[in-house]
Every structure is written in structure tokens, then in C-alpha cells.
Amino acid sequence: MQNHDTRVFGRLCSTLPLPNLHARKAGLATFQFVRAVGERYDGVGANRLRIDFSSMVSGLFFPINISSTVVGRPDLKRLGSATLEELKDVKAYLTNVLRQPRRFIVDWQGVADLVIARYSKRLALMVHEPLQSHYFIDEVEAATLTWYNAPPSPDDNFMVDQREVNKTSDAIEQCRLHYLRPALKARQQWSFEDELIYTSLDIVLGTICQTLFLVRNRLLEASGSDLDDYRIRLDNENDTEMEKAISSGRAVIRALMSDLGWSTWKKPQPCQPDEVNTIAMWPFGTEEDHWHPGCRSIETVQHPADSYWRNRRPRKV
């Protein structure tokens, strides 16, 4: 089975000759080739290829110099800066990994995709300058209150005195761990590579969560609220301080996005960050959404002119 996997891997990774794109002046050869490659840019499709992340080997795993060898492009990591002895160590490690059976313990790509899907559009909206201040506050609260323990009701019984709990610290911890929990169930089976990938994701998630709660704390302070308050007060008369906090918050999130460098922010998007590409979905949507789906602004979604479902409600059984 291992030999079969190796043969398949070899065929998948073989270098295919590029078509002679300039042999003919007419035709769509270049366009068709680029289109075909672009369709597979984000993946080759479900179940067509399995990647064993538990056997992954990366130069990032080793204490070696992987600085870029390209002038003016420090973002490009390269093994060209490593010494020959270091490269021999990497090769020996890779050889040993290839001799081991495949494991497929955790789909780390799936974990990363969930994180990006959760925060990519939210962060992009927060730094969108036309976004009104109260919407910025709403978006920050939506991204943080999911993890923040809501105020107890009068008849709630607690095993721990809530005055002894640091709610913000606990919320950051919940935020950080949420998308890692399924993988942690199989931790006893993890390889050394799994541990390294987990560490990198853990650091990224910790940075995202700490940044969001930092912005939330600044908004709480500017609104005159206590840091332990659940909601940010919007009735504060000191608008100047709040606007300063919002401007500062946007700058912090913009710096976070620069550090993350997710490719989703480079892709052309069908809608602006403060719009959503929508179609009528029960119980939401207008006649226009059904017949002409497209980008809708916050105001249009929040205050629809009509409802496609008004005369199409499900029959009562």
C-alpha cells in the first residue's frame, strides 16, 4: 500500500510539459490553460486527493535560516540561505518520514479554512472606512461576545464565585481553543509534525482573539463602561473619545490583517465589505433578492422594502 501511495504521489507531482501557448496566434489556448489552472487554485476537489499533514515536512520546522534570497521580497521564504549541513539534516528527516506509513490524523487544512471563514470577512468589514461607527461596534461585539460569559440570571447557581473569574481572559481562551478542540481529541495519536502545526495555529488564533478583545476593551473604556460589562454603552455623550477608540481599533485590526496576510483579501470580491451577496432564503429576502440576486447593503438587508415570503408562507399542518 505504501508503494502504491508513492507511485500515486509521484504521478501527481510529476512535471508535465506546458502546452505550446504561442504556436498559434489565433485561438484560446492561453486563456483555456490559465482558466483550467485557476479552477484548481484553491484545491482539486473533494476526495480527489488526501494530504497527510501528519507527515508534513517544512523548512519552518527547523532552526535554520529560511530568509528570502530574492532582493526586495522578504516575504518569500527560501532554503537557499541554509547551509549544506542543515539541508542534509532536512533531507535525512524527510527520508525518514517518507518511510513511515501514512497517518491522516488531522485535516489541518480544514481547521485553517474554518478559522479564515470565521474571521476573514469580519476583519475586512471592521477596517472598511465607510462603515458607520455603531456598525463597527456591533461587529466587534459579535466577534467577541460569542466567547464572553453572559450576565447570570437571578436564579443561576454557580460552583465558582463569579467575582473570582477573569471573564475577558476566559473568553480569549475559549475563542482561541474553539476551532482546535476537534483536533485535540486525537492528540495522543499526533505526530511531531502535528504538534508543530498545532502550535502555529494556536499562536495565530491567540493573536486574533487577543486583538479583538483589546479593541473591545478600548471601546468599553471610551464608552464609560467597566471592563467587566457585557455590552458597550452607546449612549455616552463623549463621542470624541469613542471615535478615537474606533480609529485606534481599526488601526490595530489593520495591522493584524497585515500580519496574517490571508490570500482571501487579495482576491477580487463580488461585493464590498459592507455588502452581502444574497438570494431570498426563508424567512429573509425580498422579491428583488429572488428574481435578481446580488450585492445588498447593510441598510437594505436590515430594512427590507418587502418580503418575497409574504404570500408564500409554509402551510400549517
C-alpha positions as CSV (number, residue, x, y, z in Angstrom):
1,M,0.0,0.0,0.0
2,Q,2.9,2.3,0.8
3,N,4.5,1.7,-2.6
4,H,1.1,2.4,-4.3
5,D,0.9,5.7,-2.4
6,T,4.4,6.6,-3.5
7,R,3.6,5.8,-7.2
8,V,0.4,7.9,-7.0
9,F,2.3,10.7,-5.3
10,G,4.9,10.6,-8.0
11,R,2.4,10.8,-10.8
12,L,0.6,13.7,-9.0
13,C,3.8,15.6,-8.6
14,S,5.3,14.9,-12.0
15,T,6.3,17.8,-14.1
16,L,4.0,18.0,-17.1
17,P,5.2,19.8,-20.3
18,L,3.3,23.1,-20.8
19,P,1.4,23.5,-24.0
20,N,2.9,25.5,-26.7
21,L,0.8,28.5,-26.0
22,H,2.4,30.7,-28.7
23,A,2.4,28.2,-31.5
24,R,-0.7,29.7,-33.0
25,K,-1.6,33.4,-33.0
26,A,-5.4,32.7,-33.1
27,G,-7.4,30.6,-30.6
28,L,-7.9,30.5,-26.9
29,A,-5.0,28.2,-25.8
30,T,-3.6,30.6,-23.2
31,F,-6.9,31.6,-21.9
32,Q,-8.1,28.0,-21.6
33,F,-4.9,26.9,-19.9
34,V,-5.0,29.7,-17.3
35,R,-8.7,29.1,-16.7
36,A,-8.1,25.4,-16.1
37,V,-5.3,26.1,-13.6
38,G,-7.3,28.8,-11.9
39,E,-10.2,26.4,-11.3
40,R,-7.9,24.3,-9.2
41,Y,-6.1,27.1,-7.4
42,D,-8.0,26.6,-4.2
43,G,-8.0,22.8,-4.4
44,V,-8.5,19.9,-6.7
45,G,-12.0,19.0,-5.4
46,A,-13.4,16.9,-2.6
47,N,-11.9,13.4,-2.1
48,R,-9.7,13.6,-5.2
49,L,-6.5,13.9,-3.1
50,R,-5.8,13.3,0.5
51,I,-2.9,15.2,2.1
52,D,-1.2,13.6,5.1
53,F,-0.5,16.6,7.2
54,S,0.8,14.4,10.0
55,S,3.7,13.6,7.7
56,M,4.3,17.2,6.6
57,V,7.9,18.4,6.4
58,S,8.6,22.2,6.2
59,G,11.7,24.3,6.5
60,L,9.8,26.2,9.1
61,F,10.1,23.2,11.4
62,F,13.9,23.5,11.6
63,P,16.1,26.1,13.4
64,I,17.7,27.2,10.1
65,N,17.9,30.4,8.1
66,I,15.0,30.5,5.6
67,S,15.3,34.2,4.8
68,S,14.4,35.2,1.3
69,T,17.1,35.1,-1.4
70,V,15.1,37.5,-3.6
71,V,16.0,41.1,-3.3
72,G,13.0,43.2,-2.3
73,R,10.8,40.2,-1.4
74,P,11.4,39.4,2.3
75,D,8.0,37.6,2.3
76,L,9.4,34.7,0.2
77,K,10.9,32.0,2.4
78,R,13.7,30.1,0.8
79,L,16.0,27.2,1.8
80,G,18.8,28.8,-0.3
81,S,20.0,30.7,2.8
82,A,20.5,27.4,4.8
83,T,23.9,25.7,5.0
84,L,24.7,22.5,3.2
85,E,24.8,20.6,6.5
86,E,21.4,22.0,7.5
87,L,19.9,20.9,4.2
88,K,21.4,17.4,4.7
89,D,19.6,17.2,8.1
90,V,16.3,18.3,6.4
91,K,16.8,15.7,3.7
92,A,17.5,12.9,6.2
93,Y,14.5,13.9,8.2
94,L,12.3,13.9,5.1
95,T,13.7,10.5,4.1
96,N,12.7,9.0,7.5
97,V,9.2,10.5,7.2
98,L,8.7,9.0,3.7
99,R,9.5,5.6,5.1
100,Q,6.7,5.8,7.7
101,P,3.1,4.7,7.0
102,R,0.6,7.4,6.2
103,R,-1.5,8.5,9.1
104,F,-4.1,11.2,8.1
105,I,-4.7,12.0,11.8
106,V,-5.9,15.6,11.5
107,D,-7.0,17.6,8.5
108,W,-5.2,20.8,9.5
109,Q,-6.2,22.5,6.2
110,G,-9.8,22.1,7.3
111,V,-9.1,23.7,10.6
112,A,-7.3,26.6,8.9
113,D,-10.2,27.0,6.5
114,L,-12.7,27.3,9.3
115,V,-10.6,30.0,11.0
116,I,-10.3,32.0,7.8
117,A,-14.0,31.6,7.0
118,R,-14.9,32.8,10.5
119,Y,-12.8,35.9,10.6
120,S,-11.8,37.0,7.1
121,K,-14.9,39.0,6.2
122,R,-15.5,40.2,9.7
123,L,-12.0,41.8,9.9
124,A,-12.3,43.2,6.4
125,L,-15.6,44.9,7.4
126,M,-14.1,46.4,10.6
127,V,-11.3,48.2,8.6
128,H,-13.8,49.4,5.9
129,E,-13.6,53.2,6.3
130,P,-17.2,53.9,5.1
131,L,-18.6,51.7,7.9
132,Q,-20.5,53.7,10.4
133,S,-19.2,53.8,13.9
134,H,-22.2,52.0,15.5
135,Y,-21.8,49.2,13.0
136,F,-18.1,48.9,13.8
137,I,-19.0,48.4,17.5
138,D,-21.7,45.9,16.6
139,E,-19.2,43.9,14.5
140,V,-16.6,43.9,17.3
141,E,-19.3,42.8,19.8
142,A,-20.5,40.0,17.5
143,A,-16.9,38.7,17.2
144,T,-16.2,38.7,20.9
145,L,-19.4,38.2,22.8
146,T,-19.7,34.6,21.4
147,W,-17.0,33.7,23.8
148,Y,-17.9,36.1,26.7
149,N,-20.0,34.7,29.5
150,A,-23.3,36.4,29.6
151,P,-24.6,38.0,32.8
152,P,-26.3,35.4,35.1
153,S,-30.0,35.4,35.8
154,P,-31.0,35.8,39.4
155,D,-31.8,32.1,40.0
156,D,-28.5,30.8,38.5
157,N,-26.3,28.7,40.8
158,F,-22.5,28.8,40.4
159,M,-19.9,26.4,41.7
160,V,-17.4,29.2,41.5
161,D,-17.7,32.8,42.7
162,Q,-18.0,34.8,39.5
163,R,-16.1,37.7,41.1
164,E,-13.0,35.5,41.1
165,V,-13.3,34.8,37.3
166,N,-11.5,37.0,34.8
167,K,-14.2,37.0,32.2
168,T,-12.0,38.5,29.5
169,S,-9.2,36.1,30.0
170,D,-11.6,33.2,30.0
171,A,-13.3,34.5,26.8
172,I,-10.0,34.8,25.0
173,E,-9.1,31.2,26.0
174,Q,-12.5,29.9,24.7
175,C,-12.0,31.9,21.5
176,R,-8.5,30.5,21.0
177,L,-9.4,26.9,21.6
178,H,-12.8,26.6,19.8
179,Y,-11.6,25.5,16.3
180,L,-8.8,23.4,17.8
181,R,-11.0,21.2,20.1
182,P,-11.9,18.5,17.5
183,A,-8.2,18.1,16.7
184,L,-7.2,17.9,20.4
185,K,-9.4,14.8,20.8
186,A,-6.9,12.9,18.8
187,R,-3.8,14.4,20.5
188,Q,-2.5,11.1,21.8
189,Q,-2.1,9.9,18.2
190,W,-0.4,13.1,17.0
191,S,2.9,13.0,15.3
192,F,5.7,15.5,16.0
193,E,4.6,17.4,12.8
194,D,1.0,17.6,14.2
195,E,2.3,19.3,17.3
196,L,4.2,21.9,15.3
197,I,1.2,22.7,13.0
198,Y,-1.0,22.9,16.1
199,T,1.4,25.3,17.7
200,S,1.4,27.6,14.7
201,L,-2.4,27.6,14.5
202,D,-2.7,28.1,18.3
203,I,-0.4,31.2,18.1
204,V,-2.4,32.7,15.2
205,L,-5.7,32.1,16.9
206,G,-4.4,33.6,20.2
207,T,-3.2,36.7,18.3
208,I,-6.6,37.1,16.6
209,C,-8.6,36.7,19.8
210,Q,-6.3,38.9,21.9
211,T,-6.5,41.7,19.3
212,L,-10.3,41.6,19.1
213,F,-10.7,41.7,22.9
214,L,-8.1,44.5,23.0
215,V,-10.3,46.6,20.7
216,R,-13.4,45.7,22.7
217,N,-11.7,46.9,25.9
218,R,-10.8,50.2,24.4
219,L,-14.4,50.7,23.2
220,L,-15.6,49.8,26.7
221,E,-13.3,52.4,28.3
222,A,-14.3,55.1,25.8
223,S,-18.0,54.4,26.4
224,G,-17.5,54.8,30.2
225,S,-18.3,51.2,30.8
226,D,-16.5,48.8,33.2
227,L,-14.2,46.2,31.5
228,D,-16.4,43.5,33.1
229,D,-19.6,44.9,31.5
230,Y,-21.2,42.7,28.9
231,R,-22.3,45.4,26.4
232,I,-20.6,48.6,25.2
233,R,-22.7,51.6,26.1
234,L,-23.8,53.6,23.1
235,D,-25.5,56.4,25.0
236,N,-22.2,58.0,26.1
237,E,-22.1,61.8,25.4
238,N,-18.3,61.7,24.9
239,D,-18.3,60.9,21.2
240,T,-14.8,62.2,20.7
241,E,-13.3,59.5,22.9
242,M,-15.4,56.9,21.2
243,E,-14.3,58.0,17.8
244,K,-10.7,57.9,18.9
245,A,-11.2,54.3,20.2
246,I,-12.8,53.3,16.9
247,S,-10.0,54.8,14.9
248,S,-7.4,53.1,17.1
249,G,-9.3,49.8,16.9
250,R,-9.3,50.0,13.1
251,A,-5.6,50.6,13.1
252,V,-4.9,47.6,15.4
253,I,-7.1,45.3,13.2
254,R,-5.4,46.6,10.0
255,A,-2.0,45.7,11.5
256,L,-3.4,42.3,12.4
257,M,-4.6,41.7,8.8
258,S,-1.1,42.8,7.5
259,D,0.5,40.2,9.8
260,L,-2.0,37.5,8.8
261,G,-1.7,38.2,5.0
262,W,-4.6,35.9,4.1
263,S,-5.0,35.4,0.3
264,T,-8.7,36.0,0.6
265,W,-8.1,39.7,1.0
266,K,-6.2,39.8,-2.3
267,K,-8.9,38.1,-4.3
268,P,-11.4,40.2,-6.2
269,Q,-14.7,40.1,-4.3
270,P,-18.2,40.3,-5.8
271,C,-19.3,42.7,-3.2
272,Q,-18.0,45.5,-1.0
273,P,-17.1,44.6,2.7
274,D,-20.3,46.3,3.9
275,E,-22.4,44.3,1.4
276,V,-23.6,40.7,1.2
277,N,-24.2,38.6,-1.9
278,T,-27.7,37.3,-1.2
279,I,-30.7,35.5,-2.5
280,A,-34.1,35.0,-0.9
281,M,-33.7,32.4,1.9
282,W,-36.6,31.7,4.2
283,P,-37.6,33.8,6.1
284,F,-35.3,36.5,4.7
285,G,-35.2,38.1,1.3
286,T,-37.2,40.4,-0.9
287,E,-38.8,40.0,-4.3
288,E,-35.7,41.6,-5.8
289,D,-33.4,39.1,-4.0
290,H,-35.3,36.2,-5.5
291,W,-35.6,37.4,-9.1
292,H,-32.3,39.4,-9.2
293,P,-29.8,38.1,-6.6
294,G,-26.8,40.3,-5.9
295,C,-25.0,42.5,-3.6
296,R,-27.1,44.2,-0.9
297,S,-26.0,46.9,1.5
298,I,-26.3,46.7,5.3
299,E,-29.3,49.1,5.3
300,T,-31.1,47.1,2.6
301,V,-30.7,43.9,4.5
302,Q,-31.6,45.4,7.8
303,H,-34.6,47.3,6.5
304,P,-36.0,45.4,3.5
305,A,-38.7,47.1,1.4
306,D,-40.8,44.0,1.1
307,S,-40.7,40.2,1.6
308,Y,-40.6,37.5,-1.0
309,W,-42.2,35.1,1.5
310,R,-45.1,37.3,2.4
311,N,-47.6,35.3,0.4
312,R,-45.5,32.1,0.3
313,R,-45.5,31.1,3.9
314,P,-45.5,27.3,4.6
315,R,-48.9,25.8,5.1
316,K,-49.8,24.8,8.7
317,V,-50.3,21.1,9.0
